Amino acid sequence: MVPNKDEDSIPHADHLTVFFASQTGNAESISRNIYEQAQERGFKAAHYVLNDFAKVDWDKEECLVFVVSTTGDGDPPDNSTKFWRHLRKLKGVGLTKAKYAVLGLGDTNYDNFCQTAKRLDTRLQELGATPFYARGLADDATGLEETVDPWIKNLWPALAHQVICTPAVHDLPQPHLTPEEEKIVKSLIGKGTDPGQLPPSTSLKTSSELELNLNEKADINTLSSGMSTLSVSVPAKEKDSMAPFAKYRIVVDFSSMSNHSSLTGLPRVPNANLKITEGDSTTASGSKATSRPIPSFIQTPTPLINAKINSVQCLTATDALKRTLSVEFGFEDDVDYSPGDAFGIWAPNNESLVRGVLEALAVDEHDQNKNIKFEGEGIPSHLQPVKSASLLEVFRYSVDLTSVPKKANIRLYADHATDMTEKQQLMFLASKQGSDQFNAFRAQTPTFLDILHTFPSIKIPVARVIETLPPLQPRYYSITSSPLAKNGHRRWSCAFNVVTYILPEGVNRRGVCTPWLDELAGLVPFGKAISEGLEKTVIPIFLKPNETKFNLPTDTTRPIIMIGPGTGVAPFMGFLEHRSEQRKIKKRLMNIGPRSQQQLDDLFGEMWLFFGCRHREKDWLFKEQMETYKEEGILTELHVAVSREENIPNSGKYVQDLIKKESKRLWDLLDKKGALIYVCGDAKGMAKGVHDELIDILVTNGGFEKTAAMLELNKWAQEKRYLRDLWA
């Protein structure tokens, strides 16, 4: 419960501390915005990632602000796991002095929406801390800004009752416009002028363009002439993707812009903190200097593994809706992993996209290869390790060029647009009045290059681009193999859909990692499994152990129910291979003969698999393997839903339909044998449908009231009896 402001009318804390936990960079960016605004408003403030909790004397903290995101099915971000382990160990009420506020970022496509923020709020109160401001929960499915912007706006008067401020400037004018921009808005908005008819090349100088320092684009050329250069090596297969990137101009209807007399809700432009300076003259951080396939400034949560593609198979027909590949990776050193674990791949941005962006930013090839480093207070955490690199390496591996831009970025680009029409349009997109146009803009999933082509007068310093683009993230894939198989500790496999699609406007879009892997593997046609003549490019991968215990039980007699349509079946193929190998080992150790099959079966619990596809002949993934496991008795039950075919005996449209059909038998398995439930795949449709059917099983067969059934499922989830690995 948030206390009444009158109870704390006199501020006592001499500073506030802002913490963040961020997986993709959003929470870090938002928390930095709060931290910088706090300083501008006269508050003394500090800013930390949650894993740096030990840098703070918690006994003396009186005012805390947390911005935390949620990943997966309610999991905390990787850069807060140490903090959560520490928080679980704390006892008593040691935070009675602390007042706090929590802003959570999540996605309502997942059932456990903003779970990290909710857990943090509860735990802080258990430890004696008191909230001074209502918790905010922002939804990425509808747009984080809808909650984040008003939450931050109303944070300042609440903070004024908690933290001493000198001078008291809690009510800074909003939005943060330069005098020049104020004139632009007033002169162009509300006059009924058709933006298309405005002068096309009116040049405007912004305040930031007049500053001459290493953040300026022009000054990339002024770095020491004696600086060493790095000759960038491009793999052969990567050169194939270096054709000029398609120049797409984003289509937005600005005709209603002249109907508005003012612009409100414009986001604050982030501070310019990053400085580009001369790097280490001895070597850059690329793979040419070391055995690492990626620059040394890229940090992975577990040791980096240099892998190569052993084999690849296309699992879907040519006319299937999606192209799905099964790829096996090999490596030299043994790696311990368990079925249910995943691994990350740090793929580079598309090479032609990188080159196109640098060309649009007027960075010539010589400067692209100059050895640089980053300096400055308060720069994003993913950029802090860059001490020796080239701009090419940074744009390949460190910044995301394809993620949908935030309004704060659009507002920044307006600040650097020199054409009056483009400046007005960008500011309109970033405003509350331009929300419809911004949504239409986002729907076209523009790359950063698209933005530069659509608004060519944007003359933004390279340093500002680098520090405001979100960090490029590794892509994670479930392991579909077992370490018990032959050479299992030196190889693993995965299955994924190749992400390519066409917008209604006819524009081709592609993901970062899967098309890159597909090209490296040679664009294998359907039905072929290739293990020879593959590109030997080293691929940077690393193990991501499953923190939610989404693994096979140690008790092999425990029955398991696996639910995974499409590529959601990937971890279960690893489960099945592992169980097959376990049975072989048991059979060999116990000298069980062919006539004692029942003796072997008694050592292992039932395995049920619910799988779903569109067409049996087009996209039934791992069909042969599934049928083999069923024939060998490893897979007790195989139920396949087919959504685009009619009148199939003993089938249904979706996996939840099959669960409904088998509800009584499933209840017996759950109630009498303590079966574990595993769900993997789409969070938005499938997982919710499956969850509802499980509730119905408890109600119909278990005699639970609906509310009690929901609580029972939550209890199973806490006991790791109901496990989910989901994505939106």
N, C-alpha and C positions, 0 to 999 in steps of 0.2 A: 504494500500500500504506500502511495506517495504522500508524504506529509504536506500539510497546509503551508503555503508560503509564509504566512504570518508567524508560524512557529519558529522559523529560521530567518527572520528579517534582517539580522545583522550577520554579515559574512565573517567566518572565522579562519578558513583555510587560507594559507598564503600562496598556494599554487594548486593547479590541477594536473593530473597525469592522464594522458590519453593512451590507451592500449588498443592494439588491433590483432585480429587473427584472420588471415586472408589466404585463400587458396589460389584465386585467379588475379588478385591485385585490386579488386573493387574496394574491399574493406580497408586496405592500406591507403588507397587514394582518398577515400572519404575521411578516414581518421586524420590524415595529414592536413586535409582541408580544415577540419575542426581545430587542429593544433595551430595552424598558421593564422586562422581567424582569431583564435583566442589571444595570440600574441598581439595581433593588430588592435584588438579591443582593450589592451592593457592588462591582460591576465598573464601571470607568470605560469609557464606550462612546460611539460616534458612529453615526449612521444616515444613509445616502445612497442616492439612486437611482443606478444604474450610470452613467448619462450624466453624473453629477457627479463622475466619477472624478478629474478634475483638481484637485478640492479637497483631495485626499489626497496626502501625500508617500509614494509607494509604496516608495521606497528605505528608509524607516524603519518601514513597517508590519510588525508581527510576528504579529498574529493577526487573521484575516479570516473572516467568516461571510457566505456568499452564499445568498440565497433567490431562485431564478430560475424563471420559468415558460417554457413553450414554446407558441408559437402556430402555427396553420396546420400545414404538413407539416414540422415541425422547425425553424421559424424563431424567432429571438429576439424579445422584445417590442420595441415601437417605442422605449421609453425606455431602451434599451440599445444602440441601433445605433451611436452615436458611440463607445461603449466598445469594441465589437467591432472597429470600424475601427482604433482605437488598438491593440488587442491583437494584431491581425494584423501591424502594423508593427513591433512589438517584436522584438528579436533578442537572442540570448545567454541568460544565466541570471541576470537582474537581480533575481529575487525569492527569492534563497536564504535570506533572513532570515525570510520569511513562512511561517507555519503557517495552514492554512485548513480550513474545512468547507463543504460544499455541500449544500443542500437543493433538490431539483428538484420542480417541479409539472408534471404532464402528464396525458395521457389515453391509455389503452391502445387506444382506438378508432383511434388513429393509429399507423402503423408506426414512425415516428421518435419513440417515447415518450421524453419528458424529454431530447430531443436537446440543448437549450441547456445543461442541467446537465452532461451527459456531455462536451460539447465544452469547457465551461469547466474542468471537472476535468482533462481531458487537457492543455489549453493551459497551465494554471497549473503543472502538473508539468513541462511542457516549458521553462517559464521559471524553473525551479529551486525553486518553492514546494513545501511538503510538507503533505499532509493530516494533521491531528491527530485526525480523527474520521471515521467511516465515512459515505460519501455516502448521503443519503436520497432516494428517488424516490417521490413521492406520486402516486396515481392518482385523478383526478377521476371516472373511470367507476365506481369503487367507494366513493369518499368519501375526500377528502384527509386527514381527521382520523385515519384508521386508521394512516397513516404519520407524519403531522406531529406528533401529540401525543406518541407515545413517542420520536420523534427529538429533540424539544425537551426532554423530561424527562431524557433521558440525555446531553444536550449539556452540562449544568451540571457534572457531575463531570469530564468531559473538559476543559472550559474551566478548571477549577480547577488543572489541571496546566500551563496555558499563560499565564494572565493573573493578575497580582497582584490580590488582592481584599481590600478593607478596608471594613467588617469581614467576616470569612469567614462568609457565610450561604448557602452553596451549597445547603443542603437546607431551603428554606422549606417549611412545611407545605402539603400539597396535599389537597384543592382549596382555593382562596382563598375562604373563607366568612367572613362577618361573624359575631360571636357570636350575633346574633339568628337568622341562618340556620342555624347549628349546632343551635340549640334546635329550629328547625322540622323539620329533617331527623330529629333524634333522636326527636321527639315524634310525628311522623306516619308515618315509615317503619318497617315491621316490626310494627305493632300489629294487622294484620289488619283495619283499618278500611276500609270501602268509601269511596273518595274522593268518590263521588257523594253520600254522606250527611254529609260534613263541613259545618260551618257555612258558608253561602254567602257571607258578607260580613264575615268576621273581618278587621279592619283592622290592618295591620302597617306600622310606620314603618321604612324602611331608612335606613342611615347616609347614603346619598347624597341621600335625600329631605329630610334635616334641614339640608343645606347650602343657604344662601341666597346665590345668586350668579346671574349672567346665564345659567348653564347650566340654571337651573330653569325649568320650563315657565311657572310663574306670573309669572316676571320678564320674559317677553316683553311684558307689559303695562306694565312700569315703565320702558321706554325713553323717552327724552326726549319730552315732549309736543309739543315744537317740531319734531319730526322731520318731514321732508317725506314725502309719500306718493306712490305710483305708481298711476295708474289703468291696470289691465291690460286690454289689448285682446285679445279672443278672436276668431279668424277665424270667419267664418260657418259653414264646414263643421265646425270644431272644436266649435261650440256644439251640433251634432247629437249629439255623443258625450258630452254633459254630463248625460244622464239619470242618476239615482242608480245608483251602481255596485252590482252584486249583492252582498248581504251573505251571505257563505258562512262557515259555521262548520266548521272542520276536524274531521274525524271520526277519533278515535284511541281505541283500547281501552286504558284504564289499569287494567284489573282485576288485572293481575299486579303492580302497583306495590307492593302491601302484602306481597308475598312476599320483599322484599329488606330486609335489616337495615341496609344502608348504601348510600351512593351514592359511587362512585369515578369518576375520570376527568373530573371537572367542569372545563371550560376556564376559563382566567383571564379575568376581565372587563377589557377594555381601559381604559386610563387615560382620564379625562375631560380633554381638552386644549382643546376648542373653546369659544370664548367668542363670544356674539352681542352685538355692540355697535351703536351708531348708525352708519349709513352716511353717505356723502357727501350733504350736504343739497341739492346742486345738481341731481342727476339719478340715477335708477336706471339699471341696465345694460340695460334691455329695448329692444325694437325701436322703442318709441315715441320714444326719445331719439336714436336713430341709425338708419342704414340697415340695420344688421345684423338678420337675422331671428331671431337667438338672442342671449342675453345675452353681454356682453363677457367674462365670466369663463370662457366655454367656449373652450378653445384647441384648434385643429386643427393636425395636422402639416404641412399645406400650406394655402395661402391659401383662405379661405372664398369660396364662389361663391354668389351669389343666383340661384337657378334657379326656373323655373316649368314646369309640365307642358304640353308641346306637344301630345301625343297619348297615347292609351291604348287598348289592345286586350286583351280577354280571350281567352286562347289555349286554354282548356279548356272542355269542355261542361258544362252545368249539373249533370249527374249524374256528373261525374268525381270521383274521390276528393279531388283538390286543385284549388283555384282558382288559376290562374296568369295573371299579367298581364305584358304588355310595355308599358313606359312610356318615352316619350321626354321628356327634360328639355332645356330651352333656356335660354341665358344670353347676356348682352350682349357679354362680352369673349372674345377668342380664348383657348383653352386647348390647350396641346400635350399630347397623350397618344398612347399606342400600344395597338393591340388586345392584349388580355391584361391591361391595367391594370384597376383597379377604382376605385370611388369610394365615399365614405362619406356617409351621410345622418344628420344629428343630429336625430332625431325626438323630440318631447316625450313624456313619460308621458301616458297617457290622462287627459283633463281631469277626467272624473268620478271617476277613481281618486285623482287629486291632491286634489280637493275633499273626497272622502270621508275620506282620511287626515288632512287638516288639521282636518276637523270632529271626527273621532275623537280627535284630540289636543287638542281644545277650543281651537283657534286661530280666533278670529272673523275675519270678512271684513276688518275694519279692520286687524287685526294681520297678516293675510296679505299686505297691500299695503305694510306699513311698510318703509322703506328701511333696510337693515341691512348689516353687514359682519362678516366672521369674523376673529378674532384668536386667538393662542395658539401655543405652541411644540409642534412635533410633530404638527400636524393633518395629515390626509391631503392628498396633493399636489394632488388635483383640487379641493380646497376652498380652497387657499391664494390663488388669484387673486380670490376673492370679496371685493371691497372696496365694492361698491355694488350691492345687489340687493334684491329682495323675497323673502319666504318662498315665495310662489307660483312665482317664477322658479326658485328652488333646487329645489323639489320637482318642477317640470316637467322640468328639464334636467340636474340635477346628481346626483341619487340614483336608484338603481334600486329601484323599488317592487315589481317582479315576480320578481326572482331568488330562487331557493330559499335560505332562510336557513341560515347556518352555526350550529354548536352554540354558538359564542361569543356570537352574537346572542341565541339562546334563553336562554342563561345570564344575559345582561344583562337581558332582559325579566323573568326571574324575580326579579332584584334589585329591580325596580320594580313588581312585582305586589303589590297591597295585600290581595288575597283569599288566605286561607291555602290553600285547595284549588288555586287556579290557580298559586300560587307553587310548591307541591309538584309539580304536574304539569309545569310548565316546567323545574324542576330535574331531574326524572326524565328528561325528553326530552333534556336536555343531558348526562346521565350515561352511563357505559358500560353500566349496567344497562338503560337505556331505548333501546338501539340499535335494537331491532326497531320500537319505537313511533316513533322518530325517522325511520326509513326509510319507514314508512307515512305519516308526516307529510310528508316530502319528496315522496313519490310524488304527492301531491295538488297539487303546485306552488303552495303558498299565496302570495298576495300579502301585503305588509305589512299591508294593510287587513284581510285574512282573519284574521291573527294578532290584531289589535286587537279584532275582533269575537268571536273565539273566547275570548280572555282579556281581557274588558273592564276588569278591575281594573288593567291595566298603566297606570301613571301616570308615564310617562317624559318627561323634559325634551326639548323639541324639539331642543336642541343635541346631545343624546346620540343621538337618532335620526339626525340628519344626518351626524354623524361616524362612525357605525358601519354605516350602510347602504353597500353597494358603490356605486361610481360608475356612473352611466348611461353606456353605451357607444354610440358611433355604430354603425350597421349598414352593412355593406359589401356591394356588389353588383358583379359583373363587367360590364364594358361590352360591349354586343353590337353596337356600331357601329364605323365607321371614320372617322378624321379626314379621309381623302381624299375622302369622299362630299360631296355638296353641303352647304355650311354645316357641314361636319363638325367644325370647330374651335369651333363655337358651339352644339353640341348633342351629346348622347349618349343612348343608350338602355340599358335593362337589362330583365331578366326575373326574376320572383320568384314563389314560392308565397306566398299570403296565409295567414299563420299564425293559424288559429283551430281549436280542437278542443274536444271534450267529454270530460270525465273519466268513468270508470265510475260515479262518484257522480252523474252528470248535470249537472255544473257546467261552464259555458262558460268557456273560457280563450282569450286572444288575445295575440298578440305586440305589441310596442311600435310598430314601424315600418310593417310591411306593411298592417295594417288601417287605419292612419292614412292611408297613401297611397291605399288603395282607396277610402276615404270621400272624400278630396279629389278623386279622379278621378271620383266620381259612381257607384260600384258598377256599372260597365259590364257589360252582359250578354254572354254568349258570342257570338262571331262578329262583334261590332260593333267598329269602329275609330273612335274619336271624337277629333276635333281642334278642335272648336269648342264654345263654351259651357262650357269647363272652369273650375274654380275657379282664380283667379289668386293664390292664397296663395304667398308666397315661401318656397321650401324651401331650407334650408341644406345645401349639399353641398360636398365637397372631393375632389380627386383623390388616389388612393392608387396611385402607380406600383408595378408588380410588381417586388419586390426579388429574386425568384428567377429572373428571365429567362424567365418564362412568356409569351413574346411570339413573334411570327413571326420566323424567322431572316432576317438581312439578305441571305443568299444565297438568292434566290428559286428557284433550281433544286433546293434541298434538299427531298426528299419529307417530308411530315409525316403522322403518324397521330394522329387526334383521337378520344378516347374520353370520351363525356360523356352519360350517360342523364339524363332529366328536365331540370331547370334547370342541370345540369352542362354542357349544351350551350351555355350563354350566351356564354362567351368565344369559342367556335368560330364562332358566327354573326358576331362581329366579325372573326375571321380571314378568313372567307369573303367578307364584304363588302369587306374591305381587299384581298384578292387579286383580286377582281372589278375594283376600281378601279385596281389596279396594272396589270392586263392592258389596261384601256382606255387608260391613259396610255402604255404601251409600244406599243400598236397605233397610237396617234395619232402618237407621236414617230418611230416607224420606218416609218410609212406602210405598214403591213401590210394588204393587201387580204383579202377574204373567201376567196380561193383559196389563201392562204398561212397557213392555220390551223395547220399543223404547225410552221411557223417560229415562231409565237407560243407554241405549246405547249412547244417546246423551251426557252423562256426560263423556264419555271416547272415546279417539281417536282410530283409527284402529291400529291393531298390525299385522304386516306381519312377517313371519318367513321363511327364506331360510336355509334349513338344507341339509347336504350331508352325505352319507354313501357309503360303498362298496356294501353290500348286504342287502336287506330289512329284511331278516329273520335272519341275522347274527349279524349286528352291527348298526341297527337303534336304537340309544340310546333314551330312554324315549319315546318310540313309543306310549304306552298306554296313558301317560300323555298328549302328544301333541294332540292326537286324541280327548281326553276328553275336553281339552281347546278349540279345534275347534268346537266340538258339543255344548259346552256351550256358544259359541259366544265371548269368551274372545280372542281367536286367530282368527282374521278376515281371514287371508290367510295363508295356510301352503303349502310350495313348497319343495319337497324332491328330490334331485339329487341322482342318484344311478350310481356309476362309474364302477361297474363290472357286471352289468346285461344289457341285450339288449332288445330293443323293448318294453320299458315301456311307456304306454300312459301318456301324459302330464308331462313328466319328461325330464331330461337332464343328461349329465355325471357329470358335476360339477355345483356348485352354480352359477358361473358366466354365465353358459349357460341359467339357469332359469331366471337370471336377464335380460339377453338379450331378452328373450321371453316376459317378462313383462315390457319392457322398457317404452312403452307409458303410461301404467297405473301407473308405478312408477313415471314418470315425472309429471303426474297430481297430485299425492300425494305430491311430493316435491314442485312443483311450486305453486299449489293452496292452499295447506293445511300446508305447512311449515314442512313437516315430518322430523324427525331426523333419521340419519343412524348410526347403530351400527354394527361394524365388529369385530369378535373375532376368533382367530385361527392362522393358519400358515402364517407367514410373507413372506416366500420365494415364494410360488406358488399361494395359494388362494388369499391372500390380494392384490397382484399385479394384478391378473386377475380381481378381483372385482373392483379395482381402475380404471383399463382401461375401464371396462364396464360402470362405472359411468360417466367417461369422455365422452364415446360414447353416453350415454343418453343425456347429456347436448348438445352435438354437433347435434345429429340426431333430438331430440325432442325440445330442447331449443333454437336452432339456434345459438349456440356459435361457434366461431372458436376454433380449438383444443387448442391453447395456452391460449385463454380466458377461456376455460372450465377448464383447469388445474389450472389456477389462482382462478377460482370460487370455485373449490373443496378445495383449500388451505384456502380460505376465510372461507368456511364452517367449516373447521377443527379448525381455530382460534376462530370462534364463538361458538364452541362446538356443532355444528349441525351435524358434521361428526366425529364420535368418533371410535377409534380403540384400541383394546387390543390384541396385537400380540406377538408371540414368534417364534423363529427360529427353 
